[in-house]
Amino acid sequence: MSETGGVREVKSAARTVELLELLAARGDRPARLQELADELGVPRSSMYALLQTLISRGWVRTDVTGSLYGIGIHALLTGTSYLDSDPRVRLVRPYLDEASEALGETIHLGRLDGRGVAYLATRESHEYLRTISRVGRRLPAHVGALGKALLAQRPDSELPEGPYEAFTPHTRTSRRALRDDLAGVRARGYSVDREEGVLGIVGFGFALRYDTPAQDAVSCSVPVARLTPEHEERIVAVMREIRAKIEATAPGSGGAADWR
């Protein structure tokens, strides 16, 4: 049994978390009982009992036949509570509005989560609206401006060996290619994602250095068709200013909880 900070892991709790994370990762693809049992390596009967417990508490939902399972509404309620209670998210939101109004483009706030980035807040462009909000979703750090801005704050020795998942033909899938790109990020002071995560979209990412190493970053996304050299220059200038304002406003712990 694994240990965390000298405390033995509670197997039943770990299994519950693994199940919820698996269902969340599947998105709109519900799973069958046997799929879940096989994926987590637990007996079918144990998986069924766990699912029924979580269904009764709203963490898992099932269809009318009782044969398909997906993430439940209580996961949303808990996620919303996280966003509402996080002091950094509250701090940054007004500056996302300011950047969106100044640039007319989509602005994101993300946080490093292992080898991925979780999207915590978004202000959508009126010119380019996504059909699905990214808030609450997670993408690998190597494919986007947010992730690369945060990876550049860390030593290259922490990069996994690869190869990395390709999201588009422009994604950097080797450790060497990503390492070379991060060197450019450090030299410029911001990251650039040129259609590496989404075809037709360029992103500019800026790590928020109120933590060391930075955990959060903001970015601006713009369709390639609208990205002129002049507009790119203005995006970088505005986002630099927004980052400076956020970092100047970010308070110390001041007795508040120092979340990790």
Rosetta silent file (secondary structure, phi, psi, omega in degrees, C-alpha in Angstrom):
SEQUENCE: MSETGGVREVKSAARTVELLELLAARGDRPARLQELADELGVPRSSMYALLQTLISRGWVRTDVTGSLYGIGIHALLTGTSYLDSDPRVRLVRPYLDEASEALGETIHLGRLDGRGVAYLATRESHEYLRTISRVGRRLPAHVGALGKALLAQRPDSELPEGPYEAFTPHTRTSRRALRDDLAGVRARGYSVDREEGVLGIVGFGFALRYDTPAQDAVSCSVPVARLTPEHEERIVAVMREIRAKIEATAPGSGGAADWR
SCORE:     score description
SCORE:     0.000 S_00000001
   1 L     0.000  134.219 -177.326    0.000    0.000    0.000 S_00000001
   2 L   -75.009  161.537  179.357    1.390    3.402   -0.938 S_00000001
   3 E  -125.892  149.281  177.214    2.063    6.160    1.549 S_00000001
   4 E  -129.933  115.127 -179.282    1.654    9.928    1.371 S_00000001
   5 L    59.875   31.673  178.593    3.558   12.042    3.879 S_00000001
   6 L    84.744   -1.717  179.992    4.070    8.989    6.050 S_00000001
   7 E  -105.738  131.549 -178.879    0.331    8.176    6.145 S_00000001
   8 E   -67.810  137.198 -179.985   -0.886    4.955    4.561 S_00000001
   9 L   -68.167  138.786  176.242   -3.252    5.440    1.635 S_00000001
  10 L   -84.944  112.494 -171.308   -6.874    4.430    2.232 S_00000001
  11 H   -59.700  -43.631 -177.617   -7.568    1.929   -0.530 S_00000001
  12 H   -65.774  -38.071  178.155  -11.324    2.475   -0.723 S_00000001
  13 H   -67.615  -42.536  179.008  -10.907    6.255   -0.917 S_00000001
  14 H   -61.360  -41.429 -179.746   -8.216    5.943   -3.599 S_00000001
  15 H   -65.829  -38.083  178.148  -10.443    3.659   -5.651 S_00000001
  16 H   -63.616  -45.326  178.842  -13.333    6.099   -5.405 S_00000001
  17 H   -63.199  -43.675  179.311  -11.178    8.981   -6.601 S_00000001
  18 H   -60.467  -39.717  178.794   -9.751    6.884   -9.451 S_00000001
  19 H   -65.195  -46.443 -179.728  -13.268    5.983  -10.585 S_00000001
  20 H   -63.502  -40.810  178.761  -14.462    9.599  -10.549 S_00000001
  21 H   -65.283  -37.619  178.429  -11.362   10.758  -12.433 S_00000001
  22 H   -64.900  -45.927  179.132  -11.866    8.013  -15.021 S_00000001
  23 H   -64.187  -40.403  179.721  -15.507    8.962  -15.584 S_00000001
  24 H   -64.083  -39.884 -178.281  -14.614   12.670  -15.780 S_00000001
  25 H   -67.354  -24.400 -179.271  -11.880   11.984  -18.339 S_00000001
  26 H   -77.227  -15.346  176.946  -14.347   10.148  -20.581 S_00000001
  27 L    60.068 -119.951 -176.260  -16.442   13.299  -20.987 S_00000001
  28 L   -90.244   19.123  178.993  -19.519   12.527  -23.093 S_00000001
  29 L  -110.427   91.331 -179.539  -18.591    8.841  -23.481 S_00000001
  30 L   -62.635  156.928 -175.993  -20.442    6.905  -20.760 S_00000001
  31 E  -116.235  154.503  174.262  -18.918    3.636  -19.588 S_00000001
  32 E   -94.139  161.709 -176.563  -20.300    0.187  -18.881 S_00000001
  33 H   -54.686  -48.112 -176.184  -19.766   -1.688  -15.645 S_00000001
  34 H   -66.096  -36.052  176.942  -17.300   -4.183  -17.088 S_00000001
  35 H   -58.628  -46.084 -177.762  -15.251   -1.418  -18.749 S_00000001
  36 H   -67.933  -41.051  178.918  -14.807    0.340  -15.431 S_00000001
  37 H   -63.079  -42.272 -179.656  -13.993   -2.863  -13.553 S_00000001
  38 H   -67.494  -42.177 -176.818  -11.397   -3.819  -16.156 S_00000001
  39 H   -63.417  -39.109 -177.585   -9.854   -0.348  -16.309 S_00000001
  40 H   -96.706   -4.334  175.963   -9.367   -0.113  -12.547 S_00000001
  41 L    66.922   41.578  178.721   -8.608   -3.797  -12.017 S_00000001
  42 L  -124.189  156.868  179.008  -11.319   -4.473   -9.451 S_00000001
  43 L   -60.442  146.325 -179.273  -13.975   -7.225   -9.244 S_00000001
  44 H   -56.573  -41.055 -178.352  -17.217   -6.504  -11.084 S_00000001
  45 H   -65.190  -39.488  179.032  -19.243   -6.913   -7.879 S_00000001
  46 H   -67.248  -40.378  178.202  -17.080   -4.392   -6.000 S_00000001
  47 H   -64.333  -40.784  179.831  -17.327   -1.903   -8.848 S_00000001
  48 H   -61.910  -44.607 -179.706  -21.114   -2.273   -8.966 S_00000001
  49 H   -63.183  -40.756  179.204  -21.433   -1.608   -5.221 S_00000001
  50 H   -65.403  -43.078  178.950  -19.197    1.453   -5.471 S_00000001
  51 H   -61.387  -43.391 -179.058  -21.161    2.826   -8.418 S_00000001
  52 H   -64.112  -37.243  177.232  -24.487    2.402   -6.623 S_00000001
  53 H   -63.448  -44.748 -178.040  -23.139    4.247   -3.576 S_00000001
  54 H   -71.676  -31.553  175.626  -21.930    7.150   -5.720 S_00000001
  55 H   -64.559  -42.978 -178.023  -25.182    7.263   -7.710 S_00000001
  56 H   -64.363  -22.928 -178.613  -27.184    7.587   -4.493 S_00000001
  57 L  -104.442    3.747  173.408  -25.031   10.587   -3.511 S_00000001
  58 L    85.857    6.150 -178.825  -25.091   12.311   -6.891 S_00000001
  59 L   -86.124  -22.845  176.994  -21.440   11.783   -7.833 S_00000001
  60 E  -130.454  146.106  174.885  -22.241    9.313  -10.607 S_00000001
  61 E  -121.852  158.290  178.819  -25.267    9.141  -12.882 S_00000001
  62 E  -133.582  161.272 -179.901  -26.716    6.268  -14.890 S_00000001
  63 L   -83.444 -179.260 -175.136  -29.087    5.974  -17.839 S_00000001
  64 L   -65.530  -23.631  179.565  -32.648    4.595  -17.702 S_00000001
  65 L   -84.765  -14.304 -178.064  -31.400    1.068  -18.353 S_00000001
  66 L    73.280   18.726 -177.110  -28.898    1.243  -15.512 S_00000001
  67 L  -111.854  -10.942  179.644  -26.136   -0.023  -17.775 S_00000001
  68 E  -118.434  141.778 -175.026  -24.250    3.191  -18.638 S_00000001
  69 E  -129.465  141.518  177.499  -22.392    5.379  -16.159 S_00000001
  70 E  -144.588  173.699 -179.796  -21.108    8.957  -16.247 S_00000001
  71 E   -67.418  144.301 -175.219  -19.934   11.695  -13.920 S_00000001
  72 L   -98.183  174.494 -173.301  -22.671   13.160  -11.723 S_00000001
  73 H   -68.148  -25.632 -179.287  -23.843   16.678  -10.919 S_00000001
  74 H   -67.344  -22.325  174.295  -22.105   16.814   -7.528 S_00000001
  75 H   -66.028  -39.065  176.908  -18.782   16.893   -9.348 S_00000001
  76 H   -64.795  -44.691 -178.459  -19.897   20.158  -10.948 S_00000001
  77 H   -62.459  -39.173  178.349  -21.014   21.601   -7.617 S_00000001
  78 H   -68.434  -41.851  178.191  -17.683   20.763   -6.019 S_00000001
  79 H   -62.234  -40.190  178.170  -15.754   22.218   -8.956 S_00000001
  80 H   -63.622  -39.280  177.637  -17.753   25.432   -8.763 S_00000001
  81 H   -62.841  -37.858  177.579  -16.972   25.693   -5.060 S_00000001
  82 H   -59.933  -48.043 -178.418  -13.268   25.372   -5.860 S_00000001
  83 H   -65.337  -40.281 -177.806  -13.425   28.279   -8.303 S_00000001
  84 H   -69.305  -29.363 -174.489  -15.506   30.441   -5.966 S_00000001
  85 H   -94.728   -9.984 -175.627  -13.218   29.875   -2.977 S_00000001
  86 L   -80.557  120.023 -176.245   -9.855   30.268   -4.698 S_00000001
  87 H   -66.456  -31.345 -179.286   -8.375   33.717   -3.908 S_00000001
  88 H   -70.742  -38.274  177.575   -6.147   33.762   -6.992 S_00000001
  89 H   -63.692  -43.624  177.795   -9.066   33.121   -9.333 S_00000001
  90 H   -61.790  -39.631  179.940  -11.009   35.972   -7.721 S_00000001
  91 H   -62.970  -43.636 -170.637   -7.967   38.220   -8.043 S_00000001
  92 H   -80.406  -29.459 -173.465   -7.396   37.510  -11.734 S_00000001
  93 H   -49.591  -47.926 -179.468  -10.973   37.623  -13.054 S_00000001
  94 H   -61.549  -31.703  179.666  -11.225   41.437  -13.369 S_00000001
  95 H   -75.410  -27.813  171.449   -7.958   41.516  -15.307 S_00000001
  96 H   -63.810  -41.456  176.714   -9.272   38.874  -17.699 S_00000001
  97 H   -61.002  -44.417 -178.639  -12.174   41.230  -18.358 S_00000001
  98 H   -61.977  -44.745  179.838   -9.767   44.110  -18.917 S_00000001
  99 H   -65.794  -40.127  179.607   -7.648   42.132  -21.381 S_00000001
 100 H   -63.105  -42.624  179.647  -10.725   40.888  -23.230 S_00000001
 101 H   -67.470  -36.936 -177.644  -12.104   44.401  -23.613 S_00000001
 102 H   -72.552  -35.302 -171.894   -8.751   45.792  -24.769 S_00000001
 103 H  -106.730  -23.781 -176.798   -8.012   43.068  -27.311 S_00000001
 104 L    70.418   21.439 -178.006  -11.372   41.645  -28.315 S_00000001
 105 L  -120.914  173.194 -179.395   -9.882   38.143  -28.099 S_00000001
 106 E   -79.596  131.070 -177.511  -10.339   35.074  -25.899 S_00000001
 107 E  -120.060  134.306 -178.087   -8.468   35.240  -22.577 S_00000001
 108 E  -122.521  152.697  165.244   -7.761   32.234  -20.317 S_00000001
 109 E  -120.292  128.267  179.106   -6.516   31.569  -16.792 S_00000001
 110 E  -133.678  160.953 -179.761   -4.998   28.140  -16.223 S_00000001
 111 E  -132.393  136.527  179.117   -3.210   26.258  -13.466 S_00000001
 112 E   -65.526  133.008  179.568   -0.604   23.519  -13.748 S_00000001
 113 E  -136.810   92.410 -175.109   -1.969   20.153  -12.653 S_00000001
 114 L    65.417 -121.253  178.218    0.665   17.456  -12.899 S_00000001
 115 L   -98.503   14.832  179.221    1.544   17.198  -16.582 S_00000001
 116 E  -129.631  178.251  176.277   -1.524   19.122  -17.674 S_00000001
 117 E  -124.881  127.528  175.797   -3.158   22.516  -17.315 S_00000001
 118 E   -94.495  132.445  179.135   -6.633   22.983  -15.852 S_00000001
 119 E   -85.146  121.592 -174.546   -8.638   25.909  -17.219 S_00000001
 120 E  -103.261  -26.240 -179.638  -10.032   27.983  -14.337 S_00000001
 121 E  -159.356  147.624 -179.796  -11.568   31.002  -16.092 S_00000001
 122 E  -145.569  140.158  169.631  -12.198   32.174  -19.650 S_00000001
 123 E  -118.331  112.904 -173.464  -13.430   35.329  -21.320 S_00000001
 124 L   -80.192  144.553  173.134  -14.592   34.475  -24.834 S_00000001
 125 L   -69.732  143.639  174.907  -14.067   36.684  -27.846 S_00000001
 126 L   -73.760  -16.759 -178.944  -17.225   38.051  -29.434 S_00000001
 127 L   -88.489  -25.250 -175.438  -15.621   37.274  -32.796 S_00000001
 128 L  -141.785  100.300 -177.294  -14.798   33.637  -32.081 S_00000001
 129 L  -103.640  127.720  175.654  -17.039   31.691  -29.704 S_00000001
 130 L   -74.643  148.541  176.749  -16.249   28.110  -28.734 S_00000001
 131 L   -76.171  -23.753  179.859  -19.146   25.674  -28.729 S_00000001
 132 L  -129.642  127.466  178.448  -17.832   24.178  -25.443 S_00000001
 133 L   -66.819  143.647  178.030  -16.317   26.198  -22.607 S_00000001
 134 L   -84.489  -13.313 -176.957  -12.820   25.137  -21.557 S_00000001
 135 L   -58.166  130.259 -178.793  -13.400   26.004  -17.892 S_00000001
 136 L    87.478   -3.495  178.974  -12.976   22.867  -15.821 S_00000001
 137 L   -99.520  165.908 -174.496  -11.197   21.032  -18.607 S_00000001
 138 E  -134.310  133.786  177.289   -7.603   19.868  -18.692 S_00000001
 139 E  -126.190  150.621  176.320   -5.098   19.743  -21.530 S_00000001
 140 E   -58.089  141.973 -174.225   -1.519   18.415  -21.628 S_00000001
 141 H   -65.053  -25.509 -173.211    0.945   21.173  -20.805 S_00000001
 142 H   -77.549  -10.000 -171.954    3.037   20.661  -23.935 S_00000001
 143 H  -100.820   -9.960 -173.363    0.310   21.618  -26.416 S_00000001
 144 L  -132.246  168.848 -178.400   -0.760   25.113  -25.395 S_00000001
 145 H   -64.973  -40.972  179.280    0.450   28.577  -24.531 S_00000001
 146 H   -59.569  -51.247 -177.111   -0.595   28.290  -20.876 S_00000001
 147 H   -63.146  -43.427 -178.218    1.237   25.030  -20.346 S_00000001
 148 H   -67.774  -34.276  176.354    4.406   26.053  -22.138 S_00000001
 149 H   -61.601  -36.809 -178.640    4.569   29.320  -20.179 S_00000001
 150 H   -80.746  -36.842  176.535    4.473   27.271  -16.962 S_00000001
 151 H   -62.434  -34.419 -179.291    6.853   24.546  -18.122 S_00000001
 152 L   -67.375  -15.426  177.552    9.399   27.249  -18.956 S_00000001
 153 L   -82.707   -2.417 -175.733    9.413   28.215  -15.276 S_00000001
 154 L  -121.936  157.808  179.685   10.832   24.788  -14.432 S_00000001
 155 L   -66.976  147.948 -179.804   14.100   23.016  -15.247 S_00000001
 156 H   -62.415  -21.513  179.799   14.135   20.923  -18.428 S_00000001
 157 H   -62.715  -19.439 -179.925   15.127   17.918  -16.323 S_00000001
 158 H   -84.543   -8.403 -179.896   11.499   17.712  -15.174 S_00000001
 159 L   -70.141  135.986  174.838   10.215   17.164  -18.728 S_00000001
 160 L   -66.961  160.368 -173.901    9.029   13.594  -19.422 S_00000001
 161 L   -66.132  -33.318 -175.671   10.950   11.654  -22.042 S_00000001
 162 L    86.942 -176.207    3.519    8.172   11.540  -24.626 S_00000001
 163 L   -70.755  156.571 -178.763    7.061   11.082  -27.274 S_00000001
 164 L   -97.605  157.510 -179.281    4.166   13.421  -26.479 S_00000001
 165 L   -65.013  135.907  177.710    0.627   13.244  -27.801 S_00000001
 166 L   -94.453  123.001  176.616    0.068   15.114  -31.078 S_00000001
 167 L   -94.803  -30.423  176.592   -3.046   17.303  -31.177 S_00000001
 168 L  -143.151  171.653  175.740   -2.265   18.840  -34.575 S_00000001
 169 L   -63.385  -13.146 -177.610    0.510   18.430  -37.178 S_00000001
 170 L   -96.024   -5.771 -178.652    2.234   21.386  -35.457 S_00000001
 171 L   -64.191  135.072  174.407    2.419   19.845  -31.962 S_00000001
 172 L   -80.199  112.636 -173.011    5.937   19.369  -30.617 S_00000001
 173 L  -104.661   -5.785  178.731    5.987   15.683  -29.767 S_00000001
 174 L  -108.200  152.131  179.039    9.662   15.161  -28.852 S_00000001
 175 H   -61.670  -39.778 -178.802   11.427   16.190  -25.669 S_00000001
 176 H   -64.764  -44.166 -179.286   14.167   17.913  -27.650 S_00000001
 177 H   -64.412  -41.080  179.032   11.737   19.997  -29.720 S_00000001
 178 H   -67.345  -41.132  179.303    9.819   21.064  -26.622 S_00000001
 179 H   -60.707  -42.725  178.909   13.037   21.862  -24.745 S_00000001
 180 H   -64.862  -37.713  178.880   14.237   24.081  -27.604 S_00000001
 181 H   -67.187  -40.321 -179.906   10.883   25.860  -27.668 S_00000001
 182 H   -65.210  -30.576  174.901   10.970   26.467  -23.909 S_00000001
 183 H   -61.950  -39.090  176.250   14.381   28.097  -24.283 S_00000001
 184 H   -67.036  -36.097  177.171   12.703   30.624  -26.583 S_00000001
 185 H   -60.930  -45.472 -179.218    9.925   31.139  -24.045 S_00000001
 186 H   -64.616  -37.664 -179.271   12.467   32.013  -21.362 S_00000001
 187 H   -69.364  -39.812 -178.949   14.277   34.417  -23.687 S_00000001
 188 H   -79.252  -35.363 -174.123   11.068   36.227  -24.749 S_00000001
 189 L    95.073    4.939  177.080    9.330   36.104  -21.400 S_00000001
 190 L  -158.887  160.951 -178.329    6.158   34.532  -22.852 S_00000001
 191 E  -101.893  158.086  175.737    5.116   31.456  -24.825 S_00000001
 192 E  -131.427  128.319  177.225    3.645   31.174  -28.301 S_00000001
 193 E  -115.049  101.921 -178.568    1.426   28.308  -29.456 S_00000001
 194 E   -98.083   87.758  177.489    1.073   28.455  -33.248 S_00000001
 195 L    60.408   30.175 -179.972   -1.699   25.961  -33.992 S_00000001
 196 L   -84.137  -29.802  178.982   -0.087   23.334  -31.752 S_00000001
 197 L  -101.495  -37.547 -178.941   -3.223   22.635  -29.723 S_00000001
 198 L  -139.291  127.517  177.885   -5.991   23.719  -32.115 S_00000001
 199 L   -63.089  136.442  178.360   -5.685   24.247  -35.850 S_00000001
 200 L    87.877   -1.019 -177.368   -6.363   27.852  -36.831 S_00000001
 201 E  -124.571  133.327  174.240   -5.641   29.253  -33.349 S_00000001
 202 E  -112.935  136.956 -179.907   -2.519   30.991  -32.048 S_00000001
 203 E  -123.543  150.126  177.577   -2.001   31.509  -28.315 S_00000001
 204 E  -125.745  121.060 -173.635    0.279   33.730  -26.246 S_00000001
 205 E  -115.895  141.747 -176.251    0.943   32.615  -22.662 S_00000001
 206 E  -133.073  114.061  177.791    2.281   34.538  -19.651 S_00000001
 207 E   -66.478  140.309  176.827    3.233   32.840  -16.374 S_00000001
 208 E   -96.038  111.465 -167.203    2.006   34.636  -13.255 S_00000001
 209 L   -93.314   35.834  173.986    5.065   34.801  -11.041 S_00000001
 210 L   -84.038   -6.845  169.533    3.400   35.342   -7.672 S_00000001
 211 L  -120.881  155.739  176.699    4.439   31.751   -6.890 S_00000001
 212 L  -129.478  114.503   -6.419    7.890   30.208   -7.366 S_00000001
 213 L   -72.543  162.047 -177.307    7.798   28.316   -9.588 S_00000001
 214 L   -59.807  138.986  176.202    4.668   29.766  -11.164 S_00000001
 215 L  -105.717  -26.044 -175.889    1.529   27.644  -10.895 S_00000001
 216 E  -115.549  156.164  175.714   -0.843   29.908  -12.846 S_00000001
 217 E  -150.602  156.975  173.329   -0.707   31.563  -16.242 S_00000001
 218 E  -117.948  153.709  179.898   -2.890   33.741  -18.458 S_00000001
 219 E  -145.996  161.162  174.191   -3.127   33.545  -22.218 S_00000001
 220 E  -122.866  127.857  178.434   -4.692   35.209  -25.237 S_00000001
 221 E  -112.178  137.973 -176.530   -6.004   33.082  -28.113 S_00000001
 222 E  -144.091  139.054  175.920   -6.660   34.498  -31.575 S_00000001
 223 E   -63.284  141.536 -179.983   -7.653   32.964  -34.933 S_00000001
 224 H   -54.326  -38.098 -176.324   -4.815   32.871  -37.458 S_00000001
 225 H   -62.377  -22.658 -178.138   -6.959   34.764  -39.955 S_00000001
 226 H  -104.106    1.429 -172.587   -7.045   37.800  -37.642 S_00000001
 227 L   -94.963   92.626  172.914   -3.439   37.741  -36.494 S_00000001
 228 L   -89.111  163.023  176.153   -1.496   40.479  -38.242 S_00000001
 229 H   -56.359  -37.690  179.845    2.005   41.474  -37.081 S_00000001
 230 H   -66.480  -41.807  179.983    0.526   44.673  -35.644 S_00000001
 231 H   -67.417  -39.462  177.573   -2.164   42.784  -33.742 S_00000001
 232 H   -61.049  -43.074  179.074    0.390   40.316  -32.378 S_00000001
 233 H   -61.764  -40.571  179.920    2.522   43.171  -31.122 S_00000001
 234 H   -69.039  -40.063  178.170   -0.478   44.727  -29.381 S_00000001
 235 H   -57.475  -48.386 -178.904   -1.491   41.394  -27.821 S_00000001
 236 H   -61.808  -42.722 -178.745    1.964   40.939  -26.324 S_00000001
 237 H   -64.267  -46.109 -178.623    2.058   44.514  -25.016 S_00000001
 238 H   -66.264  -43.476 -177.948   -1.393   44.319  -23.426 S_00000001
 239 H   -69.238  -32.109  173.127   -0.818   40.886  -21.897 S_00000001
 240 H   -62.009  -44.008 -179.695    2.525   41.983  -20.456 S_00000001
 241 H   -64.946  -41.587  179.124    0.754   44.898  -18.809 S_00000001
 242 H   -62.621  -43.644  177.948   -2.037   42.653  -17.521 S_00000001
 243 H   -60.093  -44.031 -179.527    0.512   40.256  -16.029 S_00000001
 244 H   -61.074  -40.981  179.270    2.328   43.121  -14.311 S_00000001
 245 H   -64.871  -43.235  179.647   -0.927   44.376  -12.790 S_00000001
 246 H   -62.608  -47.073 -177.720   -1.879   40.930  -11.518 S_00000001
 247 H   -65.505  -33.335  179.051    1.544   40.304  -10.001 S_00000001
 248 H   -73.219  -25.163 -176.628    1.577   43.730   -8.352 S_00000001
 249 H   -91.844  -25.952 -175.283   -1.867   43.120   -6.840 S_00000001
 250 L   -57.854  123.313 -178.696   -1.381   39.516   -5.701 S_00000001
 251 L   -81.192  162.699  168.435   -1.244   39.504   -1.880 S_00000001
 252 L   -72.946 -178.314 -177.553    1.024   37.473    0.356 S_00000001
 253 L   -63.229  -37.861  174.638   -0.477   34.726    2.435 S_00000001
 254 L    51.362   31.546  179.931   -1.310   37.219    5.230 S_00000001
 255 L    90.561  -10.275  178.125   -2.519   34.455    7.489 S_00000001
 256 L   -77.682  163.519 -179.807   -4.754   32.970    4.803 S_00000001
 257 L   -62.486  134.235  178.276   -4.470   29.325    3.825 S_00000001
 258 L   -98.018   87.437 -172.818   -1.496   28.666    1.572 S_00000001
 259 L   -69.579  143.802  176.111   -3.106   26.142   -0.777 S_00000001
 260 L  -128.890    0.000    0.000   -1.012   23.588   -2.621 S_00000001
